[in-house]
Amino acid sequence: MKLLVRNLSRQMTEHEIRVLFTEHGEVSVCNLVLDQETGLSKGFAFVEMPDAEQAKAAITALDQSTVQKSKIRVKLAKN
């Protein structure tokens, strides 16, 4: 399942996002979206988890949680 993670701290790294989601299951892909001109985070990412139950558990656990002083939002990504 592909998840959209929004409202991330601009300082958060792709590795930190992967570690956060790995606590809830296997992560196959983690893409932090960067600004092409500055190379800085745009504050959102896509995380793919192959197991649907683990992905749902991650959404339940992490949506509206505070990570690095930002209240993140996690939901299914629209393909």
Buried (B, 14 or more C-beta within 10 A) or exposed (E): BBBBBBEBBEEBEBEBBBEBBBEBBEBEEBBBBEEEEEEEBBBBBBBBBEBEEBBBBBBEEBBEEEBEEBEBBBEEEEE
